[in-house]
Amino acid sequence: MTGQLNVLVTGASSGIGRATATEFAQRGHRVFAAARREEVLADLAAATPNLQAVGLDVTDEDSVRRAWAKIEASTGGAGVDALVNGAGFALTGPVELLAGRDVQRQFATNVFGVMTMTRTVLPAMRARGSGRIINISSLVGRTSFPFMGVYGATKYAVEALSDALRQEVAGFGLKVVIIEPGFTATSIGEAGDGHGLAGQEIPDAYAAQVARGTRYLAAQIAKGIAPEQVAATIVKAAEHPNPRLRYVVPASARPLIALLTSLPGSLADKAKQRALRAS
């Protein structure tokens, strides 16, 4: 896509979303940076030309409708050229122990929020015959790790939705792109309490595993890639006339994905367990 784009970025209050909104604006595009609390974007909007803060909660359809009405008014009814579904957080912990309300909130944000936003922008894109939807998945959307099962399940869902949607809208001139970041040097629980076991007593049967898992995740995040690296890839996917279906960030993680997804399940499990024990 060429020229100045109108871009809507959800989850723009921090991490990858904030870096992405900034990168688009710095490249001369018009950005609608969305977050649940518009005030957290005040400093970004004040310091960044071409960027407008929008209060938007992807889990609240009324909030989405109000925000979209403002965006349509700002664009003369044209809507946006690109949607970046960046709102999300990672709920971590053993499947057995995570509270049902937290699991529901995880899916409401990471999956149903993506669907709501996509359905909102599609009519205008389809009428115009152009547009791009960029969905943020994860490496764990391709291969599951202990203590990231629920988060991984939401990203597997995003992968499936994106693959189907890509085929459904291709005839309208629209493109759907999946971004698969590795561990990123930012808070893994950006949109809320990402650690689903906070304040909860851990049963003895899980104590050692949870301790190893917590150390492993902390170590991976500490040495993770910068959000700006992911943002640069997202902008590339929006601007390129013929983007890839998937972008793995960093590209050096591709062999790991290929290995873990091609090994017999038992061998892949052993490799992951070894990594946890070494943490």
Protein Blocks (a to p, Z undefined) as FASTA:
>chain_A
ZZjdddddehklgcjllmmmmmmmmnopacddddfblmlmmmmmmmmghiacddddfklm
klmmmmmmmmmmmnnonapabdcdfbccddeddfklpcfklmmmmmmmmmmmmmmmmmmm
mmmmmmnopacddddddfklmbccehilmmmmmmmmmmmmmmmmmmmmmmnopacddddd
ddddddfklnbcfblkgoiacdfklmmmmmmmmmmmmmmmmmmccfklmmmmmmmmmmpm
bdcfbdcddfklmmmmmmmmmpcfklmmmmmmmmmmmZZ
